[in-house]
Structure formats: C-alpha cells, structure tokens
Amino acid sequence: MGGRRRRPGVRRALLRVAAQRHPTGWSALSPGFQAEIGGYDHYVGFWSTISGVSVTDTQPAGKHAVDVSLTYTRDDGSTASEVRRLFLEREDAGYLITGDQVVG
C-alpha cells in the first residue's frame, strides 16, 4: 500500500472495510454515512457481490480525506478498479469514514 503519510487509525478504518467482515466494516462508517448509503442491508448487498478487494495505493487528499486506489474482484472473477476519496472524522479509536466520492 502506498500513502507514506497515512495515519494508523486511517489504515485501521480501511482494513475494516476491505476485510469484508460486514459488521466490522459497517462499524468503520459514521452513522450519517450509513444512512446515506441506504442502510446495512444495502451495504451487505454490495459486498456480497465482491469476492475480494485490494488497496493498491493511498494518498492524502486534504486534512480530512484520503484517495484510495482500489481493485475489486467480483464473484464472477471480473475486476474493476477505481480511485475513491474517503472523507474521515476522528473518533476515539481512530477514524470513521463519513463519505466518499469516486475521483478516478
């Protein structure tokens, strides 16, 4: 993974989502973002179509954001890559993801 200046709490938040453990990944999202994406069932529905995800790079994108290069492997074996900007909020145990945007 790239992103030389990434903070450990940001790394933990990314890993919780990328691990595809639904309750663990869900807990990395802020309550507002959970509502924005349509709730837990929608979240699980998306991830149930994905057999793997790799984080190939991270780059700072401002004080409260990071650009993450992702490659998803779908259940049918096809792949899709994107750069997604994750907006972050500090919490006691690290960071929560408060929003996202595809930027590449």
C-alpha positions in Angstrom: 0.0 0.0 0.0 1.3 3.5 -0.8 0.5 6.6 1.0 3.6 7.3 3.0 2.0 9.7 5.5 -1.1 7.7 6.3 -2.1 7.7 10.0 -2.5 4.3 11.7 -6.2 5.0 12.5 -6.9 5.6 8.8 -5.2 2.3 8.0 -7.4 0.5 10.5 -10.6 2.1 9.1 -9.6 1.0 5.6 -8.8 -2.5 6.6 -12.1 -2.9 8.5 -14.0 -2.2 5.3 -11.6 -4.0 2.9 -11.7 -7.2 5.1 -15.4 -7.6 4.0 -16.4 -8.6 7.5 -19.8 -6.9 7.3 -20.3 -5.9 11.0 -16.7 -4.8 11.3 -16.6 -2.8 8.0 -20.0 -1.3 8.8 -18.7 0.0 12.1 -16.0 1.9 10.2 -18.7 4.1 8.7 -20.2 7.1 10.5 -23.9 6.9 11.3 -24.7 9.6 8.8 -22.8 7.8 6.0 -24.5 4.5 7.0 -27.9 6.2 6.4 -26.6 7.9 3.2 -25.7 4.6 1.6 -29.1 3.1 2.3 -28.5 1.1 5.5 -26.9 -2.1 6.5 -28.8 -4.4 4.0 -27.7 -2.2 1.1 -24.1 -2.3 2.3 -24.2 -6.1 2.7 -25.9 -6.4 -0.7 -23.0 -4.6 -2.4 -20.3 -6.6 -0.6 -22.0 -9.9 -1.2 -21.1 -9.5 -4.9 -17.4 -8.9 -4.2 -15.1 -11.8 -3.6 -12.0 -9.6 -2.9 -10.7 -6.1 -2.7 -7.2 -4.8 -2.7 -6.0 -1.4 -1.7 -3.1 -0.7 -4.1 -2.3 2.9 -3.1 -3.4 5.7 -0.7 -2.6 9.4 -1.0 -3.5 12.3 1.3 -6.3 14.4 -0.2 -6.5 17.2 2.3 -6.8 17.4 6.1 -9.8 15.1 6.4 -9.6 12.9 3.3 -7.6 10.2 1.6 -7.6 9.0 -2.0 -7.6 5.2 -2.1 -6.9 3.1 -5.2 -9.0 0.0 -5.1 -9.4 -3.1 -7.2 -12.5 -5.1 -6.7 -12.8 -8.8 -7.7 -16.4 -9.7 -8.3 -17.8 -13.2 -7.6 -17.7 -13.9 -11.4 -13.9 -13.3 -11.5 -14.1 -9.9 -13.3 -12.3 -6.9 -11.8 -12.9 -3.2 -11.6 -10.5 -0.5 -10.4 -11.2 3.0 -9.1 -9.8 5.8 -7.0 -12.2 6.7 -4.3 -11.8 9.7 -2.0 -12.8 8.8 1.6 -13.8 11.6 3.9 -12.8 11.0 7.5 -13.7 12.0 11.0 -11.5 11.4 14.1 -13.1 9.2 16.7 -11.7 7.8 20.0 -10.4 4.6 18.4 -9.2 6.1 15.2 -11.2 7.3 12.2 -14.7 6.9 10.8 -15.5 7.2 7.1 -18.1 9.9 6.8 -18.5 10.0 3.0 -16.9 9.0 -0.3 -16.6 10.1 -3.9 -15.1 8.4 -7.0 -12.3 10.6 -8.3 -10.6 8.3 -10.8 
